[in-house]
Amino acid sequence: MSRSKEYQRLLNSKRWRELKVWKHRKEEGLCEMCRAEGIVRSGIDCHHIIPVESATTTEEMERLAFNPNNLQLLCIYHHQQVHREMGKNTKANRKQRREDAFNRWIEHLKNYTNE
């Protein structure tokens, strides 16, 4: 994920550092997704559920960045998993899946007519 200069500024702020410490304490340092699965694993990363860079204004970015309800404390595994899942739903990936499905259909038709 690319990070804009504004996003970097927010992540380097004292306010963000304090919010991360608060989130770790609130979740007792445990990954929220692991806990939901009955696993005890340390939460390392504070993940923004709604990506901060999805905002169109600086004010909106700040609201997303500093909203405690927009944060999840995650282990590295779950943080990577969440971002993989988020990446699967990009416009480019949806377009590629449509093209792949179309190409499979064409191959199916070719095989069908050759039988």
Biopython code that builds the backbone (N, CA, C, O; Angstrom):
import numpy as np
from Bio.PDB.StructureBuilder import StructureBuilder

atoms = [
    (1, "MET", "N", (0.849, -1.169, 0.000)),
    (1, "MET", "CA", (0.000, 0.000, 0.000)),
    (1, "MET", "C", (0.892, 1.227, 0.000)),
    (1, "MET", "O", (1.787, 1.347, 0.836)),
    (2, "SER", "N", (0.656, 2.129, -0.922)),
    (2, "SER", "CA", (1.423, 3.364, -0.953)),
    (2, "SER", "C", (0.934, 4.282, 0.156)),
    (2, "SER", "O", (-0.242, 4.267, 0.521)),
    (3, "ARG", "N", (1.833, 5.063, 0.674)),
    (3, "ARG", "CA", (1.468, 5.957, 1.768)),
    (3, "ARG", "C", (1.776, 7.390, 1.372)),
    (3, "ARG", "O", (2.913, 7.720, 1.033)),
    (4, "SER", "N", (0.757, 8.241, 1.417)),
    (4, "SER", "CA", (0.941, 9.637, 1.074)),
    (4, "SER", "C", (1.725, 10.352, 2.169)),
    (4, "SER", "O", (1.863, 9.853, 3.286)),
    (5, "LYS", "N", (2.234, 11.531, 1.823)),
    (5, "LYS", "CA", (2.970, 12.326, 2.804)),
    (5, "LYS", "C", (2.072, 12.693, 3.982)),
    (5, "LYS", "O", (2.526, 12.717, 5.126)),
    (6, "GLU", "N", (0.820, 12.974, 3.710)),
    (6, "GLU", "CA", (-0.115, 13.331, 4.789)),
    (6, "GLU", "C", (-0.319, 12.150, 5.732)),
    (6, "GLU", "O", (-0.350, 12.324, 6.951)),
    (7, "TYR", "N", (-0.458, 10.953, 5.171)),
    (7, "TYR", "CA", (-0.620, 9.754, 5.988)),
    (7, "TYR", "C", (0.630, 9.531, 6.838)),
    (7, "TYR", "O", (0.530, 9.216, 8.023)),
    (8, "GLN", "N", (1.790, 9.692, 6.239)),
    (8, "GLN", "CA", (3.039, 9.561, 6.988)),
    (8, "GLN", "C", (3.103, 10.563, 8.135)),
    (8, "GLN", "O", (3.548, 10.235, 9.234)),
    (9, "ARG", "N", (2.653, 11.789, 7.869)),
    (9, "ARG", "CA", (2.642, 12.813, 8.917)),
    (9, "ARG", "C", (1.766, 12.368, 10.086)),
    (9, "ARG", "O", (2.148, 12.528, 11.245)),
    (10, "LEU", "N", (0.603, 11.816, 9.788)),
    (10, "LEU", "CA", (-0.303, 11.363, 10.842)),
    (10, "LEU", "C", (0.322, 10.218, 11.637)),
    (10, "LEU", "O", (0.232, 10.193, 12.864)),
    (11, "LEU", "N", (0.953, 9.272, 10.945)),
    (11, "LEU", "CA", (1.546, 8.112, 11.620)),
    (11, "LEU", "C", (2.778, 8.475, 12.452)),
    (11, "LEU", "O", (3.163, 7.729, 13.352)),
    (12, "ASN", "N", (3.377, 9.585, 12.161)),
    (12, "ASN", "CA", (4.544, 10.028, 12.927)),
    (12, "ASN", "C", (4.182, 10.997, 14.050)),
    (12, "ASN", "O", (5.069, 11.531, 14.717)),
    (13, "SER", "N", (2.902, 11.225, 14.262)),
    (13, "SER", "CA", (2.479, 12.205, 15.264)),
    (13, "SER", "C", (2.435, 11.606, 16.673)),
    (13, "SER", "O", (2.292, 10.397, 16.856)),
    (14, "LYS", "N", (2.558, 12.472, 17.633)),
    (14, "LYS", "CA", (2.450, 12.065, 19.039)),
    (14, "LYS", "C", (1.049, 11.500, 19.307)),
    (14, "LYS", "O", (0.888, 10.529, 20.047)),
    (15, "ARG", "N", (0.055, 12.120, 18.699)),
    (15, "ARG", "CA", (-1.327, 11.664, 18.892)),
    (15, "ARG", "C", (-1.486, 10.205, 18.467)),
    (15, "ARG", "O", (-2.148, 9.434, 19.163)),
    (16, "TRP", "N", (-0.887, 9.809, 17.333)),
    (16, "TRP", "CA", (-0.976, 8.429, 16.862)),
    (16, "TRP", "C", (-0.242, 7.483, 17.805)),
    (16, "TRP", "O", (-0.755, 6.415, 18.141)),
    (17, "ARG", "N", (0.953, 7.873, 18.232)),
    (17, "ARG", "CA", (1.717, 7.017, 19.148)),
    (17, "ARG", "C", (0.933, 6.774, 20.435)),
    (17, "ARG", "O", (0.912, 5.655, 20.948)),
    (18, "GLU", "N", (0.291, 7.814, 20.955)),
    (18, "GLU", "CA", (-0.504, 7.665, 22.178)),
    (18, "GLU", "C", (-1.726, 6.783, 21.947)),
    (18, "GLU", "O", (-2.092, 5.992, 22.816)),
    (19, "LEU", "N", (-2.353, 6.913, 20.791)),
    (19, "LEU", "CA", (-3.527, 6.093, 20.480)),
    (19, "LEU", "C", (-3.135, 4.619, 20.351)),
    (19, "LEU", "O", (-3.877, 3.744, 20.799)),
    (20, "LYS", "N", (-1.987, 4.337, 19.749)),
    (20, "LYS", "CA", (-1.517, 2.943, 19.643)),
    (20, "LYS", "C", (-1.274, 2.340, 21.025)),
    (20, "LYS", "O", (-1.635, 1.191, 21.279)),
    (21, "VAL", "N", (-0.665, 3.117, 21.910)),
    (21, "VAL", "CA", (-0.417, 2.624, 23.276)),
    (21, "VAL", "C", (-1.752, 2.339, 23.960)),
    (21, "VAL", "O", (-1.908, 1.311, 24.618)),
    (22, "TRP", "N", (-2.706, 3.245, 23.805)),
    (22, "TRP", "CA", (-4.035, 3.056, 24.400)),
    (22, "TRP", "C", (-4.679, 1.774, 23.866)),
    (22, "TRP", "O", (-5.234, 0.994, 24.640)),
    (23, "LYS", "N", (-4.608, 1.548, 22.535)),
    (23, "LYS", "CA", (-5.231, 0.370, 21.917)),
    (23, "LYS", "C", (-4.577, -0.912, 22.432)),
    (23, "LYS", "O", (-5.276, -1.882, 22.726)),
    (24, "HIS", "N", (-3.259, -0.931, 22.545)),
    (24, "HIS", "CA", (-2.567, -2.105, 23.083)),
    (24, "HIS", "C", (-3.028, -2.405, 24.511)),
    (24, "HIS", "O", (-3.253, -3.561, 24.869)),
    (25, "ARG", "N", (-3.162, -1.367, 25.310)),
    (25, "ARG", "CA", (-3.613, -1.576, 26.696)),
    (25, "ARG", "C", (-5.057, -2.061, 26.734)),
    (25, "ARG", "O", (-5.394, -2.966, 27.498)),
    (26, "LYS", "N", (-5.903, -1.461, 25.914)),
    (26, "LYS", "CA", (-7.322, -1.832, 25.889)),
    (26, "LYS", "C", (-7.501, -3.303, 25.516)),
    (26, "LYS", "O", (-8.345, -3.995, 26.085)),
    (27, "GLU", "N", (-6.711, -3.769, 24.568)),
    (27, "GLU", "CA", (-6.827, -5.162, 24.093)),
    (27, "GLU", "C", (-5.877, -6.100, 24.843)),
    (27, "GLU", "O", (-5.711, -7.259, 24.464)),
    (28, "GLU", "N", (-5.266, -5.597, 25.890)),
    (28, "GLU", "CA", (-4.330, -6.375, 26.710)),
    (28, "GLU", "C", (-3.192, -6.959, 25.869)),
    (28, "GLU", "O", (-2.646, -8.015, 26.192)),
    (29, "GLY", "N", (-2.843, -6.253, 24.782)),
    (29, "GLY", "CA", (-1.738, -6.667, 23.933)),
    (29, "GLY", "C", (-2.004, -7.885, 23.079)),
    (29, "GLY", "O", (-1.069, -8.468, 22.531)),
    (30, "LEU", "N", (-3.277, -8.290, 22.950)),
    (30, "LEU", "CA", (-3.610, -9.516, 22.208)),
    (30, "LEU", "C", (-4.273, -9.203, 20.872)),
    (30, "LEU", "O", (-5.051, -8.257, 20.749)),
    (31, "CYS", "N", (-3.950, -10.017, 19.880)),
    (31, "CYS", "CA", (-4.573, -9.895, 18.562)),
    (31, "CYS", "C", (-6.072, -10.139, 18.684)),
    (31, "CYS", "O", (-6.500, -11.148, 19.243)),
    (32, "GLU", "N", (-6.855, -9.224, 18.165)),
    (32, "GLU", "CA", (-8.313, -9.339, 18.267)),
    (32, "GLU", "C", (-8.862, -10.496, 17.435)),
    (32, "GLU", "O", (-9.820, -11.151, 17.847)),
    (33, "MET", "N", (-8.272, -10.755, 16.277)),
    (33, "MET", "CA", (-8.766, -11.849, 15.435)),
    (33, "MET", "C", (-8.391, -13.198, 16.034)),
    (33, "MET", "O", (-9.186, -14.137, 15.995)),
    (34, "CYS", "N", (-7.193, -13.299, 16.584)),
    (34, "CYS", "CA", (-6.798, -14.551, 17.250)),
    (34, "CYS", "C", (-7.730, -14.820, 18.431)),
    (34, "CYS", "O", (-8.207, -15.939, 18.619)),
    (35, "ARG", "N", (-7.976, -13.791, 19.210)),
    (35, "ARG", "CA", (-8.843, -13.938, 20.381)),
    (35, "ARG", "C", (-10.218, -14.460, 19.961)),
    (35, "ARG", "O", (-10.793, -15.316, 20.633)),
    (36, "ALA", "N", (-10.739, -13.945, 18.856)),
    (36, "ALA", "CA", (-12.042, -14.391, 18.363)),
    (36, "ALA", "C", (-12.008, -15.865, 17.955)),
    (36, "ALA", "O", (-13.038, -16.538, 17.966)),
    (37, "GLU", "N", (-10.817, -16.366, 17.595)),
    (37, "GLU", "CA", (-10.650, -17.768, 17.210)),
    (37, "GLU", "C", (-10.243, -18.643, 18.392)),
    (37, "GLU", "O", (-10.002, -19.839, 18.232)),
    (38, "GLY", "N", (-10.169, -18.041, 19.578)),
    (38, "GLY", "CA", (-9.785, -18.794, 20.764)),
    (38, "GLY", "C", (-8.289, -19.012, 20.899)),
    (38, "GLY", "O", (-7.850, -19.912, 21.617)),
    (39, "ILE", "N", (-7.510, -18.197, 20.216)),
    (39, "ILE", "CA", (-6.049, -18.298, 20.246)),
    (39, "ILE", "C", (-5.497, -17.104, 21.006)),
    (39, "ILE", "O", (-6.035, -16.000, 20.919)),
    (40, "VAL", "N", (-4.429, -17.329, 21.746)),
    (40, "VAL", "CA", (-3.765, -16.234, 22.455)),
    (40, "VAL", "C", (-2.476, -15.924, 21.712)),
    (40, "VAL", "O", (-1.538, -16.722, 21.714)),
    (41, "ARG", "N", (-2.437, -14.762, 21.078)),
    (41, "ARG", "CA", (-1.247, -14.336, 20.344)),
    (41, "ARG", "C", (-1.116, -12.828, 20.489)),
    (41, "ARG", "O", (-2.111, -12.104, 20.491)),
    (42, "SER", "N", (0.116, -12.368, 20.609)),
    (42, "SER", "CA", (0.372, -10.936, 20.774)),
    (42, "SER", "C", (-0.087, -10.150, 19.559)),
    (42, "SER", "O", (0.127, -10.548, 18.414)),
    (43, "GLY", "N", (-0.717, -9.032, 19.840)),
    (43, "GLY", "CA", (-1.064, -8.087, 18.791)),
    (43, "GLY", "C", (0.100, -7.131, 18.608)),
    (43, "GLY", "O", (0.577, -6.538, 19.575)),
    (44, "ILE", "N", (0.549, -6.982, 17.400)),
    (44, "ILE", "CA", (1.713, -6.148, 17.104)),
    (44, "ILE", "C", (1.284, -4.868, 16.394)),
    (44, "ILE", "O", (1.765, -3.781, 16.715)),
    (45, "ASP", "N", (0.380, -5.000, 15.431)),
    (45, "ASP", "CA", (0.041, -3.896, 14.541)),
    (45, "ASP", "C", (-1.352, -3.333, 14.821)),
    (45, "ASP", "O", (-2.310, -4.074, 15.041)),
    (46, "CYS", "N", (-1.435, -2.011, 14.808)),
    (46, "CYS", "CA", (-2.735, -1.343, 14.863)),
    (46, "CYS", "C", (-3.186, -1.145, 13.418)),
    (46, "CYS", "O", (-2.566, -0.396, 12.663)),
    (47, "HIS", "N", (-4.243, -1.806, 13.048)),
    (47, "HIS", "CA", (-4.758, -1.788, 11.677)),
    (47, "HIS", "C", (-5.956, -0.858, 11.589)),
    (47, "HIS", "O", (-6.854, -0.910, 12.429)),
    (48, "HIS", "N", (-5.969, 0.004, 10.559)),
    (48, "HIS", "CA", (-7.137, 0.853, 10.293)),
    (48, "HIS", "C", (-8.133, 0.034, 9.469)),
    (48, "HIS", "O", (-7.829, -0.375, 8.348)),
    (49, "ILE", "N", (-9.301, -0.198, 10.018)),
    (49, "ILE", "CA", (-10.327, -1.005, 9.344)),
    (49, "ILE", "C", (-10.744, -0.332, 8.043)),
    (49, "ILE", "O", (-10.763, -0.970, 6.990)),
    (50, "ILE", "N", (-11.079, 0.951, 8.112)),
    (50, "ILE", "CA", (-11.315, 1.740, 6.903)),
    (50, "ILE", "C", (-10.001, 2.448, 6.616)),
    (50, "ILE", "O", (-9.556, 3.258, 7.430)),
    (51, "PRO", "N", (-9.372, 2.169, 5.489)),
    (51, "PRO", "CA", (-8.053, 2.742, 5.219)),
    (51, "PRO", "C", (-8.054, 4.262, 5.266)),
    (51, "PRO", "O", (-8.938, 4.920, 4.717)),
    (52, "VAL", "N", (-7.050, 4.799, 5.930)),
    (52, "VAL", "CA", (-6.925, 6.253, 6.073)),
    (52, "VAL", "C", (-6.786, 6.899, 4.706)),
    (52, "VAL", "O", (-7.337, 7.974, 4.471)),
    (53, "GLU", "N", (-6.063, 6.264, 3.808)),
    (53, "GLU", "CA", (-5.852, 6.859, 2.495)),
    (53, "GLU", "C", (-7.072, 6.781, 1.580)),
    (53, "GLU", "O", (-7.030, 7.272, 0.452)),
    (54, "SER", "N", (-8.146, 6.173, 2.049)),
    (54, "SER", "CA", (-9.375, 6.184, 1.261)),
    (54, "SER", "C", (-10.098, 7.521, 1.398)),
    (54, "SER", "O", (-11.028, 7.813, 0.646)),
    (55, "ALA", "N", (-9.664, 8.329, 2.361)),
    (55, "ALA", "CA", (-10.274, 9.641, 2.582)),
    (55, "ALA", "C", (-9.886, 10.601, 1.468)),
    (55, "ALA", "O", (-8.832, 10.461, 0.848)),
    (56, "THR", "N", (-10.751, 11.574, 1.226)),
    (56, "THR", "CA", (-10.494, 12.541, 0.158)),
    (56, "THR", "C", (-10.014, 13.891, 0.685)),
    (56, "THR", "O", (-9.543, 14.721, -0.093)),
    (57, "THR", "N", (-10.124, 14.122, 1.985)),
    (57, "THR", "CA", (-9.657, 15.378, 2.568)),
    (57, "THR", "C", (-8.753, 15.084, 3.755)),
    (57, "THR", "O", (-8.781, 13.989, 4.317)),
    (58, "THR", "N", (-7.957, 16.069, 4.127)),
    (58, "THR", "CA", (-7.078, 15.926, 5.289)),
    (58, "THR", "C", (-7.888, 15.699, 6.554)),
    (58, "THR", "O", (-7.520, 14.879, 7.395)),
    (59, "GLU", "N", (-8.985, 16.423, 6.688)),
    (59, "GLU", "CA", (-9.835, 16.281, 7.871)),
    (59, "GLU", "C", (-10.409, 14.876, 7.981)),
    (59, "GLU", "O", (-10.462, 14.298, 9.066)),
    (60, "GLU", "N", (-10.833, 14.341, 6.858)),
    (60, "GLU", "CA", (-11.385, 12.981, 6.840)),
    (60, "GLU", "C", (-10.284, 11.962, 7.172)),
    (60, "GLU", "O", (-10.534, 10.989, 7.883)),
    (61, "MET", "N", (-9.080, 12.184, 6.663)),
    (61, "MET", "CA", (-7.959, 11.303, 6.981)),
    (61, "MET", "C", (-7.704, 11.300, 8.490)),
    (61, "MET", "O", (-7.489, 10.244, 9.086)),
    (62, "GLU", "N", (-7.727, 12.468, 9.096)),
    (62, "GLU", "CA", (-7.504, 12.555, 10.540)),
    (62, "GLU", "C", (-8.600, 11.834, 11.311)),
    (62, "GLU", "O", (-8.318, 11.152, 12.296)),
    (63, "ARG", "N", (-9.843, 11.978, 10.873)),
    (63, "ARG", "CA", (-10.944, 11.280, 11.561)),
    (63, "ARG", "C", (-10.748, 9.766, 11.496)),
    (63, "ARG", "O", (-10.946, 9.067, 12.489)),
    (64, "LEU", "N", (-10.361, 9.270, 10.334)),
    (64, "LEU", "CA", (-10.140, 7.826, 10.197)),
    (64, "LEU", "C", (-8.909, 7.372, 10.977)),
    (64, "LEU", "O", (-8.928, 6.318, 11.613)),
    (65, "ALA", "N", (-7.852, 8.155, 10.931)),
    (65, "ALA", "CA", (-6.598, 7.769, 11.583)),
    (65, "ALA", "C", (-6.742, 7.708, 13.095)),
    (65, "ALA", "O", (-6.188, 6.816, 13.737)),
    (66, "PHE", "N", (-7.482, 8.647, 13.666)),
    (66, "PHE", "CA", (-7.522, 8.779, 15.122)),
    (66, "PHE", "C", (-8.822, 8.306, 15.760)),
    (66, "PHE", "O", (-9.051, 8.545, 16.946)),
    (67, "ASN", "N", (-9.664, 7.645, 14.998)),
    (67, "ASN", "CA", (-10.909, 7.110, 15.536)),
    (67, "ASN", "C", (-10.628, 5.733, 16.148)),
    (67, "ASN", "O", (-10.300, 4.793, 15.425)),
    (68, "PRO", "N", (-10.755, 5.608, 17.476)),
    (68, "PRO", "CA", (-10.469, 4.319, 18.116)),
    (68, "PRO", "C", (-11.341, 3.181, 17.600)),
    (68, "PRO", "O", (-10.933, 2.021, 17.644)),
    (69, "ASN", "N", (-12.541, 3.501, 17.110)),
    (69, "ASN", "CA", (-13.435, 2.473, 16.578)),
    (69, "ASN", "C", (-13.002, 1.998, 15.193)),
    (69, "ASN", "O", (-13.558, 1.034, 14.667)),
    (70, "ASN", "N", (-12.018, 2.664, 14.604)),
    (70, "ASN", "CA", (-11.518, 2.282, 13.289)),
    (70, "ASN", "C", (-10.213, 1.486, 13.406)),
    (70, "ASN", "O", (-9.503, 1.303, 12.417)),
    (71, "LEU", "N", (-9.905, 1.019, 14.612)),
    (71, "LEU", "CA", (-8.648, 0.307, 14.835)),
    (71, "LEU", "C", (-8.882, -1.121, 15.278)),
    (71, "LEU", "O", (-9.839, -1.425, 15.990)),
    (72, "GLN", "N", (-7.989, -1.989, 14.842)),
    (72, "GLN", "CA", (-7.932, -3.370, 15.297)),
    (72, "GLN", "C", (-6.490, -3.657, 15.666)),
    (72, "GLN", "O", (-5.576, -3.291, 14.927)),
    (73, "LEU", "N", (-6.275, -4.299, 16.785)),
    (73, "LEU", "CA", (-4.947, -4.752, 17.149)),
    (73, "LEU", "C", (-4.782, -6.160, 16.590)),
    (73, "LEU", "O", (-5.535, -7.068, 16.941)),
    (74, "LEU", "N", (-3.793, -6.334, 15.720)),
    (74, "LEU", "CA", (-3.627, -7.605, 15.023)),
    (74, "LEU", "C", (-2.197, -8.120, 15.136)),
    (74, "LEU", "O", (-1.247, -7.349, 15.268)),
    (75, "CYS", "N", (-2.070, -9.435, 15.080)),
    (75, "CYS", "CA", (-0.752, -10.062, 14.967)),
    (75, "CYS", "C", (-0.293, -9.865, 13.520)),
    (75, "CYS", "O", (-1.066, -9.442, 12.661)),
    (76, "ILE", "N", (0.958, -10.175, 13.275)),
    (76, "ILE", "CA", (1.495, -9.997, 11.927)),
    (76, "ILE", "C", (0.733, -10.856, 10.916)),
    (76, "ILE", "O", (0.411, -10.394, 9.822)),
    (77, "TYR", "N", (0.447, -12.110, 11.288)),
    (77, "TYR", "CA", (-0.256, -13.018, 10.375)),
    (77, "TYR", "C", (-1.607, -12.433, 9.952)),
    (77, "TYR", "O", (-1.907, -12.350, 8.761)),
    (78, "HIS", "N", (-2.418, -12.028, 10.933)),
    (78, "HIS", "CA", (-3.744, -11.515, 10.590)),
    (78, "HIS", "C", (-3.670, -10.165, 9.878)),
    (78, "HIS", "O", (-4.503, -9.875, 9.019)),
    (79, "HIS", "N", (-2.692, -9.345, 10.222)),
    (79, "HIS", "CA", (-2.559, -8.064, 9.535)),
    (79, "HIS", "C", (-2.252, -8.289, 8.056)),
    (79, "HIS", "O", (-2.824, -7.628, 7.189)),
    (80, "GLN", "N", (-1.349, -9.222, 7.775)),
    (80, "GLN", "CA", (-1.040, -9.534, 6.381)),
    (80, "GLN", "C", (-2.246, -10.138, 5.671)),
    (80, "GLN", "O", (-2.517, -9.815, 4.514)),
    (81, "GLN", "N", (-2.970, -11.016, 6.364)),
    (81, "GLN", "CA", (-4.154, -11.646, 5.785)),
    (81, "GLN", "C", (-5.205, -10.599, 5.429)),
    (81, "GLN", "O", (-5.785, -10.645, 4.344)),
    (82, "VAL", "N", (-5.450, -9.662, 6.329)),
    (82, "VAL", "CA", (-6.437, -8.607, 6.081)),
    (82, "VAL", "C", (-6.039, -7.788, 4.857)),
    (82, "VAL", "O", (-6.879, -7.473, 4.014)),
    (83, "HIS", "N", (-4.764, -7.446, 4.762)),
    (83, "HIS", "CA", (-4.327, -6.647, 3.614)),
    (83, "HIS", "C", (-4.365, -7.437, 2.314)),
    (83, "HIS", "O", (-4.639, -6.868, 1.257)),
    (84, "ARG", "N", (-4.097, -8.738, 2.373)),
    (84, "ARG", "CA", (-4.248, -9.560, 1.166)),
    (84, "ARG", "C", (-5.704, -9.549, 0.713)),
    (84, "ARG", "O", (-5.992, -9.378, -0.471)),
    (85, "GLU", "N", (-6.611, -9.730, 1.656)),
    (85, "GLU", "CA", (-8.042, -9.730, 1.322)),
    (85, "GLU", "C", (-8.482, -8.370, 0.768)),
    (85, "GLU", "O", (-9.269, -8.303, -0.175)),
    (86, "MET", "N", (-7.973, -7.302, 1.356)),
    (86, "MET", "CA", (-8.308, -5.964, 0.864)),
    (86, "MET", "C", (-7.809, -5.784, -0.564)),
    (86, "MET", "O", (-8.492, -5.186, -1.394)),
    (87, "GLY", "N", (-6.616, -6.303, -0.848)),
    (87, "GLY", "CA", (-6.028, -6.180, -2.175)),
    (87, "GLY", "C", (-6.785, -6.942, -3.234)),
    (87, "GLY", "O", (-6.750, -6.582, -4.410)),
    (88, "LYS", "N", (-7.472, -7.998, -2.823)),
    (88, "LYS", "CA", (-8.229, -8.805, -3.790)),
    (88, "LYS", "C", (-9.423, -8.041, -4.342)),
    (88, "LYS", "O", (-9.958, -8.409, -5.388)),
    (89, "ASN", "N", (-9.843, -6.999, -3.666)),
    (89, "ASN", "CA", (-11.051, -6.306, -4.092)),
    (89, "ASN", "C", (-10.750, -4.962, -4.756)),
    (89, "ASN", "O", (-11.606, -4.077, -4.780)),
    (90, "THR", "N", (-9.539, -4.804, -5.294)),
    (90, "THR", "CA", (-9.234, -3.561, -5.989)),
    (90, "THR", "C", (-9.869, -3.586, -7.373)),
    (90, "THR", "O", (-10.216, -4.648, -7.889)),
    (91, "LYS", "N", (-10.014, -2.424, -7.958)),
    (91, "LYS", "CA", (-10.602, -2.306, -9.286)),
    (91, "LYS", "C", (-9.794, -3.117, -10.307)),
    (91, "LYS", "O", (-10.356, -3.804, -11.161)),
    (92, "ALA", "N", (-8.471, -3.023, -10.201)),
    (92, "ALA", "CA", (-7.620, -3.757, -11.146)),
    (92, "ALA", "C", (-7.793, -5.264, -10.981)),
    (92, "ALA", "O", (-7.840, -5.990, -11.973)),
    (93, "ASN", "N", (-7.887, -5.740, -9.748)),
    (93, "ASN", "CA", (-8.058, -7.179, -9.519)),
    (93, "ASN", "C", (-9.413, -7.667, -9.993)),
    (93, "ASN", "O", (-9.518, -8.763, -10.544)),
    (94, "ARG", "N", (-10.462, -6.862, -9.786)),
    (94, "ARG", "CA", (-11.786, -7.254, -10.281)),
    (94, "ARG", "C", (-11.772, -7.344, -11.803)),
    (94, "ARG", "O", (-12.336, -8.273, -12.381)),
    (95, "LYS", "N", (-11.124, -6.376, -12.448)),
    (95, "LYS", "CA", (-11.026, -6.387, -13.906)),
    (95, "LYS", "C", (-10.273, -7.626, -14.375)),
    (95, "LYS", "O", (-10.683, -8.280, -15.335)),
    (96, "GLN", "N", (-9.169, -7.949, -13.697)),
    (96, "GLN", "CA", (-8.385, -9.120, -14.068)),
    (96, "GLN", "C", (-9.197, -10.403, -13.901)),
    (96, "GLN", "O", (-9.119, -11.294, -14.747)),
    (97, "ARG", "N", (-9.971, -10.508, -12.824)),
    (97, "ARG", "CA", (-10.802, -11.702, -12.625)),
    (97, "ARG", "C", (-11.843, -11.836, -13.724)),
    (97, "ARG", "O", (-12.116, -12.947, -14.179)),
    (98, "ARG", "N", (-12.434, -10.720, -14.162)),
    (98, "ARG", "CA", (-13.404, -10.775, -15.268)),
    (98, "ARG", "C", (-12.730, -11.244, -16.557)),
    (98, "ARG", "O", (-13.271, -12.071, -17.290)),
    (99, "GLU", "N", (-11.528, -10.694, -16.820)),
    (99, "GLU", "CA", (-10.795, -11.096, -18.017)),
    (99, "GLU", "C", (-10.425, -12.574, -17.961)),
    (99, "GLU", "O", (-10.540, -13.286, -18.960)),
    (100, "ASP", "N", (-9.986, -13.030, -16.804)),
    (100, "ASP", "CA", (-9.630, -14.445, -16.641)),
    (100, "ASP", "C", (-10.851, -15.335, -16.859)),
    (100, "ASP", "O", (-10.753, -16.370, -17.519)),
    (101, "ALA", "N", (-11.990, -14.944, -16.316)),
    (101, "ALA", "CA", (-13.217, -15.721, -16.486)),
    (101, "ALA", "C", (-13.619, -15.759, -17.965)),
    (101, "ALA", "O", (-14.030, -16.803, -18.473)),
    (102, "PHE", "N", (-13.500, -14.630, -18.646)),
    (102, "PHE", "CA", (-13.820, -14.566, -20.067)),
    (102, "PHE", "C", (-12.905, -15.497, -20.865)),
    (102, "PHE", "O", (-13.363, -16.239, -21.734)),
    (103, "ASN", "N", (-11.597, -15.445, -20.555)),
    (103, "ASN", "CA", (-10.635, -16.297, -21.261)),
    (103, "ASN", "C", (-10.893, -17.777, -21.009)),
    (103, "ASN", "O", (-10.742, -18.595, -21.915)),
    (104, "ARG", "N", (-11.280, -18.126, -19.786)),
    (104, "ARG", "CA", (-11.629, -19.530, -19.497)),
    (104, "ARG", "C", (-12.853, -19.950, -20.310)),
    (104, "ARG", "O", (-12.917, -21.076, -20.802)),
    (105, "TRP", "N", (-13.816, -19.052, -20.448)),
    (105, "TRP", "CA", (-15.020, -19.345, -21.223)),
    (105, "TRP", "C", (-14.672, -19.564, -22.693)),
    (105, "TRP", "O", (-15.188, -20.483, -23.329)),
    (106, "ILE", "N", (-13.797, -18.717, -23.229)),
    (106, "ILE", "CA", (-13.366, -18.868, -24.623)),
    (106, "ILE", "C", (-12.682, -20.225, -24.821)),
    (106, "ILE", "O", (-12.958, -20.929, -25.792)),
    (107, "GLU", "N", (-11.791, -20.585, -23.894)),
    (107, "GLU", "CA", (-11.108, -21.882, -23.968)),
    (107, "GLU", "C", (-12.122, -23.023, -23.904)),
    (107, "GLU", "O", (-11.997, -24.016, -24.619)),
    (108, "HIS", "N", (-13.117, -22.873, -23.050)),
    (108, "HIS", "CA", (-14.156, -23.891, -22.931)),
    (108, "HIS", "C", (-14.899, -24.036, -24.269)),
    (108, "HIS", "O", (-15.156, -25.152, -24.721)),
    (109, "LEU", "N", (-15.237, -22.915, -24.889)),
    (109, "LEU", "CA", (-15.936, -22.965, -26.182)),
    (109, "LEU", "C", (-15.073, -23.610, -27.260)),
    (109, "LEU", "O", (-15.562, -24.397, -28.070)),
    (110, "LYS", "N", (-13.787, -23.271, -27.264)),
    (110, "LYS", "CA", (-12.874, -23.876, -28.244)),
    (110, "LYS", "C", (-12.827, -25.390, -28.065)),
    (110, "LYS", "O", (-12.898, -26.136, -29.042)),
    (111, "ASN", "N", (-12.709, -25.838, -26.833)),
    (111, "ASN", "CA", (-12.672, -27.278, -26.547)),
    (111, "ASN", "C", (-13.977, -27.937, -26.922)),
    (111, "ASN", "O", (-13.981, -29.059, -27.427)),
    (112, "TYR", "N", (-15.091, -27.256, -26.683)),
    (112, "TYR", "CA", (-16.413, -27.801, -26.971)),
    (112, "TYR", "C", (-16.607, -27.976, -28.479)),
    (112, "TYR", "O", (-17.153, -28.987, -28.920)),
    (113, "THR", "N", (-16.166, -26.999, -29.265)),
    (113, "THR", "CA", (-16.360, -27.071, -30.717)),
    (113, "THR", "C", (-15.389, -28.049, -31.372)),
    (113, "THR", "O", (-15.646, -28.526, -32.477)),
    (114, "ASN", "N", (-14.274, -28.352, -30.701)),
    (114, "ASN", "CA", (-13.294, -29.287, -31.267)),
    (114, "ASN", "C", (-13.674, -30.741, -30.982)),
    (114, "ASN", "O", (-13.050, -31.647, -31.535)),
    (115, "GLU", "N", (-14.647, -30.985, -30.159)),
    (115, "GLU", "CA", (-15.020, -32.372, -29.811)),
    (115, "GLU", "C", (-15.863, -33.007, -30.871)),
    (115, "GLU", "O", (-16.258, -34.165, -30.734)),
]
sb = StructureBuilder()
sb.init_structure("model")
sb.init_model(0)
sb.init_chain("A")
sb.init_seg("    ")
for serial, (resi, resn, name, xyz) in enumerate(atoms, 1):
    if name == "N":
        sb.init_residue(resn, " ", resi, " ")
    sb.init_atom(name, np.array(xyz, "f"), 0.0, 1.0, " ", f" {name:<3s}", serial, name[0])
structure = sb.get_structure()
